[in-house]
Amino acid sequence: MATVAIDALSPGLWNHYQSQELCDVSIISSDGQRFRAHKIILASASRYFEALFLGAGKHLHGTTMRSPAGNEVEIQLEAIDAESLAAILSSIYRGKVIVEEGNVEALLLASNYLDVAPVKAACCQFLKANLKALTCLHTLALAALYDCQELSADTVTFVKGHFVEVMCGEGKAGLGELPEDVLRDLLQSEELETQSEMQVLEAILAWWEADTDSRSAELPNLLSTIRLSPQQLQQQVAESGVLSKLGAISAIMAHQWLDDFVRARERLSSGADASSSGAVAALPPPRRCMPMGLLAAGGHDAGWRSLRTSEYYNPTQDTWSVGPHLPDSVSFAAYSVLQGNLCVVNGSPHLCSVLLYQRSRKRWLRCRSLLTPRLLAAHTAPARRHGLGCRPLLGHDDAKGGHVAPKEQERGESNTEGGRTGQSNTELQSCEALRIGWGDTCCIEEEPWTAAPAMCTPRTALGAAALADRIYAVGGQDGKHIHRSMEFLDLERGQWSLLSAQLPSERKYHSVCELGGRLYVVGGMTSARERLDSVAAFDPREGRWAPVAAMSVPRSSAGVATLHGQLYVVGGNAGDAAFHTSAEAFSVEAGRWRPCAPTSYGRSSLALAAV
């Protein structure tokens, strides 16, 4: 519930309203309750009443105005119940309105009907503050119905980011309420985070099944938002069983519509006349699909053996399954997510191999080796800028006429920070950068590793993550000293700077990741080799660390990743002989951890990424 203050009139007018003094109009609600008020007050707060009293709105739909004996006008409102009308009138006189889940829809209808802008804004503010996967589609339908443009934009953004959660839960029932144009704009968006194009098709079919008679003509428009070739669409429809979720008759009709659509798109792609296909549009470029699960790769087991194995976590089923084997065994892995693909730097003191897991092809690729073998380094990938790829790191300059990747390739950059050399056992402050390109049908192409700006201080067993236009290096070790400090690389200037913010405690062998515009440091180890269960969050806007809920167990050298707005931690160890199989997930909204299914065996110093 929210009490929202709006512009108030003189307290004396509220007293006149309560005591029914000097009233010159009676308003009768749809359920017959009478409210006496003052025309001049209503006209000043509502353009609806202003038009009515000035004569321009005598024939407004749903309104009856009459003047019985005496000077008091009577107005019958057929669309507004007594409770909503009382709240609207109270808000006009008192300047306050109480909005809660039980009355927000009725108040929004009434304030829109009567054109009382402050109350309508208060309802929109309440709905925006209470967006959730279960009701966001219904909220979007309300925003479209009552022309709440700002609420509509905010809700569309929310739905795009929570589309998987909406489609996997009861919230998808709201699809049938959406106007066709609103659904089409949503589904054709580049920012729609979906597991696959079959979820887009499932949304279309759910909307269509709500009213098959009147909506069949709109299906070609909506099916054009699916970013699959005709062959891919046919294959994935058959494999996914998406039509089996429909009723028997609807499934037959949908199958026929899909066949017609596929034939029309085939004619279009072959250059034939597709005028008979109605609104079928050309195939848009592939959408960047949302990660569906987690990949835990490499690390070492309780016998300190380096691993080539990987495991895949399905968050919907809360299960782990065998993943693709790595080309090389990897331990003390440094890793990052590069354009949706997992990049792993081997932490062996004598090997400097680098591997890339290509998500679209479900395969591992070998990259160029590091210039210097680095034990216990960190690895980061700068965030994409405007969706067009990474900003070049120092040492890479497209303006110098170097190789330009074909348009069908993806390109990205990564940075490896610090670590310790295997030869001299010396902590490093140097960094290296790699630019690579890959595609679905072409082999990996890359430029050599180059020297990148060095950190302010040597760090090994550190944590690092990219956030906005910066790379942050956090904690770690230099000789016998364990750091509480952190520093950042400004990607525009190509320079590292120390921050005044200090970690709540010294730590090494910890994990760092970004979630919701904050950095999270998870677990780790102290100089006394005590494993930590503590977690802290750094907000760059506030410039300080704040504690959050601790994990269920202490962990060092764990894997961390973010998926569907939650922070996952997997494996790690609580001592030289205590390797974790357990995993847990942190919800920022709930402020607590929940257990997840364990891995098949304990692994530490692993790579973990959402794929």
Order of alpha helices (4+ residues) and beta strands (2+ residues): beta-alpha-beta-beta-alpha-alpha-beta-beta-alpha-beta-alpha-alpha-alpha-alpha-alpha-alpha-alpha-alpha-alpha-alpha-alpha-beta-beta-beta-beta-beta-beta-beta-beta-beta-beta-beta-beta-beta-beta-beta-beta-beta-beta-beta-beta-beta-beta-beta-beta-beta-beta-beta
